[in-house]
Amino acid sequence: MLTTMKTTIKFIILYAFVTFFFACQQPGVNRTGSEYMPDMAHSIAYESNHYTYYYNNTWGSQDDYYEMASPREPVAGTVPRGYAGGEPKAETVAFTPSGSVPYYYDDTEEERLRATAEIIENPYPITEGGLTRGKELYDVFCAICHGEKGDGLGYLVREDGGKYPVQPANLLLPEFVEANNGRYYHVLMHGKNKMGAYKDKIGYEERWQVIHYIRALQAKELKKEYNQIINTLNDVEKPAGEGYTVALLDDVSGSHHVTDAEHEPGHDHDHADEH
């Protein structure tokens, strides 16, 4: 019995020694090297833009791995993390699309009035590309309620459409023509009455292009001009000018969901609290 136990102990010691010796050998000319359970310590996954070469990597040199781990050109249509939108920056127009654009106005009536009073200028110049983009977004998200012309006669309230029990705002009324941009931007961020918030559906730059397009609708109604060359609607928004050219961006806002952009029952279309 004692002899058997001694033999077993010797075998265990020998096995441990052999395992340790062969499991931890370094790579050489004629051998690949080995590690005992290497995946416990080294990830075999390719981590993009992250250099994770380790000394027992035997499939290639450090230079090979460095080249493999180097940044690649993004797939067409890829949206950068934190993207807030924006057209390519032009040489003659000074604006910088930001990936992080905080909004410091809460969803209360007091904050709505403060935003209306304080947010005056559209941070983006008037461009033909921006107006085209704004029209696309307006037609998807706004026209069903506020109408293709901005007159509050969208499909949901027309006789040939739905029978929605509230009247969307008529954006062509003097009240809205004269309103500061903050009134529009705040309602896009937080909604108003029956109109839901759109901050999770359209991005920062997109909201401002929608506002530009609403201004263009107002100008058309008043027989004025609002385009990349001239603005006779107001003295706030600045046309980009003839030298400004940009390529239209692909849709980066994600899935489009049309929501009810209406107002509380009992409010007519020219009520001062509607958008």
C-alpha positions as CSV (number, residue, x, y, z in Angstrom):
1,M,0.0,0.0,0.0
2,L,2.8,2.4,0.9
3,T,4.7,1.5,-2.2
4,T,1.7,2.3,-4.4
5,M,1.2,5.6,-2.7
6,K,4.9,6.6,-3.3
7,T,4.6,5.6,-6.9
8,T,1.5,7.7,-7.4
9,I,3.2,10.7,-5.8
10,K,6.2,10.3,-8.0
11,F,4.0,10.1,-11.1
12,I,2.1,13.2,-10.1
13,I,5.3,15.2,-9.6
14,L,6.7,13.9,-12.9
15,Y,3.4,14.8,-14.7
16,A,3.4,18.3,-13.2
17,F,7.0,18.9,-14.2
18,V,6.5,17.6,-17.8
19,T,3.3,19.6,-18.2
20,F,4.9,22.8,-16.9
21,F,8.0,22.3,-19.1
22,F,6.1,21.7,-22.4
23,A,3.2,24.0,-21.7
24,C,5.3,27.0,-21.3
25,Q,8.0,26.5,-23.9
26,Q,8.9,29.5,-26.1
27,P,8.5,29.4,-29.9
28,G,11.5,28.5,-31.9
29,V,12.6,27.7,-35.5
30,N,11.0,24.3,-35.5
31,R,8.2,24.7,-33.0
32,T,5.3,27.1,-32.5
33,G,5.7,27.3,-28.8
34,S,2.8,26.8,-26.3
35,E,1.1,28.1,-23.3
36,Y,-1.0,26.3,-20.8
37,M,-4.6,27.5,-21.5
38,P,-3.5,30.6,-23.3
39,D,-7.0,31.8,-24.0
40,M,-7.4,32.4,-20.2
41,A,-4.9,35.3,-20.5
42,H,-4.9,36.4,-24.2
43,S,-7.9,37.3,-26.2
44,I,-7.8,35.8,-29.7
45,A,-10.5,38.2,-30.9
46,Y,-9.5,40.9,-33.3
47,E,-10.1,44.3,-31.6
48,S,-10.3,47.0,-34.2
49,N,-8.0,49.9,-33.8
50,H,-6.4,48.3,-30.8
51,Y,-2.9,47.0,-30.7
52,T,-2.9,43.7,-28.6
53,Y,0.1,41.9,-29.9
54,Y,1.7,39.5,-27.4
55,Y,5.0,37.6,-27.5
56,N,3.5,34.1,-28.0
57,N,1.6,35.2,-31.1
58,T,3.0,33.1,-33.8
59,W,0.9,33.7,-36.9
60,G,2.9,36.8,-38.0
61,S,5.4,39.5,-37.0
62,Q,4.6,42.5,-34.9
63,D,4.6,44.6,-38.1
64,D,2.1,42.2,-39.6
65,Y,-0.2,42.6,-36.6
66,Y,0.3,46.3,-36.5
67,E,-0.9,46.6,-40.1
68,M,-3.8,44.3,-39.4
69,A,-4.9,46.3,-36.4
70,S,-4.5,49.7,-38.1
71,P,-7.7,51.8,-38.7
72,R,-9.6,51.0,-41.9
73,E,-11.8,53.2,-44.0
74,P,-15.4,53.0,-42.6
75,V,-18.1,51.2,-44.5
76,A,-20.1,53.6,-46.7
77,G,-23.0,55.2,-44.7
78,T,-21.3,54.5,-41.4
79,V,-22.4,57.0,-38.7
80,P,-19.6,58.1,-36.3
81,R,-20.3,57.6,-32.6
82,G,-21.8,60.9,-31.1
83,Y,-22.7,62.2,-34.6
84,A,-25.0,65.2,-34.4
85,G,-25.3,65.8,-38.1
86,G,-24.1,68.6,-40.3
87,E,-23.0,69.3,-43.8
88,P,-19.4,69.3,-44.8
89,K,-17.7,72.5,-43.7
90,A,-17.2,75.0,-46.4
91,E,-14.1,77.2,-46.7
92,T,-16.2,80.4,-46.6
93,V,-18.8,79.4,-44.0
94,A,-17.8,79.2,-40.3
95,F,-19.8,76.6,-38.5
96,T,-18.8,73.4,-36.9
97,P,-21.2,70.4,-36.6
98,S,-20.7,69.1,-33.1
99,G,-21.0,65.5,-32.0
100,S,-22.4,66.6,-28.6
101,V,-24.9,69.4,-28.5
102,P,-26.4,69.8,-25.0
103,Y,-29.8,71.5,-24.6
104,Y,-30.2,73.5,-21.4
105,Y,-34.0,74.0,-21.5
106,D,-36.3,71.7,-19.6
107,D,-39.7,70.5,-20.6
108,T,-41.7,73.1,-18.8
109,E,-43.8,76.1,-19.9
110,E,-41.3,78.5,-18.2
111,E,-38.4,76.9,-20.0
112,R,-40.2,76.9,-23.3
113,L,-40.7,80.7,-23.0
114,R,-37.1,81.1,-22.0
115,A,-35.9,79.1,-25.0
116,T,-38.2,81.1,-27.3
117,A,-36.7,84.3,-26.0
118,E,-33.1,83.3,-26.0
119,I,-32.6,81.1,-29.0
120,I,-32.5,83.5,-31.9
121,E,-30.2,82.5,-34.8
122,N,-30.1,79.3,-36.7
123,P,-26.5,78.0,-36.4
124,Y,-26.6,76.7,-40.0
125,P,-26.6,79.0,-43.0
126,I,-29.4,78.8,-45.6
127,T,-28.2,76.4,-48.3
128,E,-30.0,74.7,-51.2
129,G,-28.8,71.3,-49.9
130,G,-30.1,72.1,-46.4
131,L,-33.5,73.2,-47.7
132,T,-33.8,70.0,-49.7
133,R,-32.9,68.0,-46.7
134,G,-35.3,70.0,-44.5
135,K,-38.1,69.3,-47.0
136,E,-37.5,65.5,-46.9
137,L,-37.6,65.5,-43.1
138,Y,-40.6,67.8,-42.9
139,D,-42.6,65.7,-45.4
140,V,-41.8,62.6,-43.3
141,F,-42.4,63.9,-39.8
142,C,-44.4,67.1,-40.0
143,A,-46.6,67.3,-43.1
144,I,-49.1,64.6,-42.0
145,C,-50.3,67.1,-39.4
146,H,-49.1,70.6,-40.3
147,G,-49.7,70.1,-44.0
148,E,-47.4,70.1,-47.0
149,K,-47.7,73.9,-47.2
150,G,-47.4,74.4,-43.4
151,D,-51.1,75.6,-43.2
152,G,-52.1,73.0,-40.5
153,L,-54.2,71.0,-43.0
154,G,-52.3,67.7,-42.9
155,Y,-53.8,64.4,-44.0
156,L,-54.9,63.6,-40.4
157,V,-57.3,66.5,-40.3
158,R,-58.4,66.8,-44.0
159,E,-61.8,65.5,-45.0
160,D,-60.2,62.9,-47.3
161,G,-57.9,61.8,-44.5
162,G,-58.3,61.1,-40.8
163,K,-60.7,62.7,-38.3
164,Y,-58.2,63.7,-35.7
165,P,-60.0,65.8,-33.0
166,V,-57.4,68.6,-32.7
167,Q,-56.2,71.3,-35.1
168,P,-52.4,71.4,-35.8
169,A,-50.8,74.8,-35.8
170,N,-50.9,76.8,-38.9
171,L,-47.3,77.8,-39.3
172,L,-48.1,80.4,-41.9
173,L,-49.8,82.7,-39.5
174,P,-48.0,86.0,-38.5
175,E,-47.6,84.6,-35.0
176,F,-45.3,81.8,-36.3
177,V,-43.6,83.9,-39.0
178,E,-42.5,86.4,-36.3
179,A,-41.6,83.7,-33.7
180,N,-38.0,83.2,-32.7
181,N,-36.3,80.0,-33.8
182,G,-36.2,78.9,-30.1
183,R,-40.0,78.3,-30.2
184,Y,-39.6,75.8,-33.1
185,Y,-36.5,74.1,-31.7
186,H,-37.9,73.7,-28.2
187,V,-41.1,72.0,-29.5
188,L,-38.9,69.6,-31.7
189,M,-37.0,68.7,-28.6
190,H,-39.8,68.3,-26.1
191,G,-43.1,68.4,-28.0
192,K,-46.1,70.6,-27.1
193,N,-49.6,69.5,-26.2
194,K,-50.5,66.6,-28.4
195,M,-47.3,66.9,-30.4
196,G,-44.6,64.5,-29.3
197,A,-40.9,65.1,-29.0
198,Y,-38.7,64.5,-32.0
199,K,-35.3,64.7,-30.4
200,D,-35.0,60.9,-30.6
201,K,-36.0,60.8,-34.3
202,I,-34.1,63.6,-36.0
203,G,-30.6,64.8,-35.2
204,Y,-29.3,68.2,-34.2
205,E,-28.5,69.5,-37.7
206,E,-31.7,67.9,-39.1
207,R,-33.9,69.9,-36.6
208,W,-32.3,73.1,-37.8
209,Q,-32.8,72.2,-41.5
210,V,-36.5,71.5,-40.8
211,I,-36.8,75.0,-39.3
212,H,-35.1,76.4,-42.4
213,Y,-37.7,74.7,-44.5
214,I,-40.6,76.0,-42.4
215,R,-39.2,79.5,-43.0
216,A,-39.0,78.8,-46.7
217,L,-42.7,77.8,-46.6
218,Q,-43.6,81.0,-44.8
219,A,-41.6,83.0,-47.3
220,K,-43.4,81.3,-50.2
221,E,-46.8,82.2,-48.6
222,L,-45.8,85.8,-48.2
223,K,-44.3,86.0,-51.8
224,K,-40.8,86.6,-50.3
225,E,-37.5,84.8,-51.0
226,Y,-35.7,82.4,-48.7
227,N,-32.8,80.6,-50.3
228,Q,-29.0,80.2,-50.4
229,I,-28.6,83.6,-52.2
230,I,-31.2,85.9,-50.5
231,N,-33.5,86.1,-47.5
232,T,-36.2,88.7,-47.5
233,L,-38.3,87.0,-44.9
234,N,-36.3,88.2,-41.9
235,D,-33.0,89.6,-40.9
236,V,-32.0,86.6,-38.7
237,E,-31.1,83.7,-41.0
238,K,-28.0,84.1,-43.2
239,P,-27.9,82.8,-46.8
240,A,-24.6,80.9,-47.4
241,G,-24.1,82.7,-50.8
242,E,-23.1,81.6,-54.3
243,G,-19.7,80.1,-53.4
244,Y,-21.2,77.6,-51.0
245,T,-21.7,74.1,-52.4
246,V,-22.1,70.8,-50.5
247,A,-23.1,67.3,-51.3
248,L,-26.3,66.1,-49.8
249,L,-25.9,63.7,-46.9
250,D,-27.4,60.2,-46.8
251,D,-30.1,59.6,-44.3
252,V,-28.4,59.0,-40.9
253,S,-31.3,59.6,-38.6
254,G,-32.2,55.9,-38.3
255,S,-35.7,54.6,-38.8
256,H,-38.4,57.1,-39.5
257,H,-41.4,56.9,-37.3
258,V,-44.3,59.3,-37.9
259,T,-45.9,60.3,-34.7
260,D,-48.9,62.4,-33.8
261,A,-47.8,66.0,-34.0
262,E,-51.0,67.6,-32.9
263,H,-52.2,69.8,-30.0
264,E,-54.7,69.6,-27.2
265,P,-58.4,69.5,-28.0
266,G,-60.1,72.8,-27.8
267,H,-57.1,74.8,-29.0
268,D,-57.8,76.4,-32.4
269,H,-55.1,76.7,-35.0
270,D,-54.1,80.2,-34.1
271,H,-53.7,79.7,-30.4
272,A,-50.6,81.4,-29.0
273,D,-49.4,78.2,-27.2
274,E,-49.4,76.0,-30.3
275,H,-46.5,75.3,-32.6
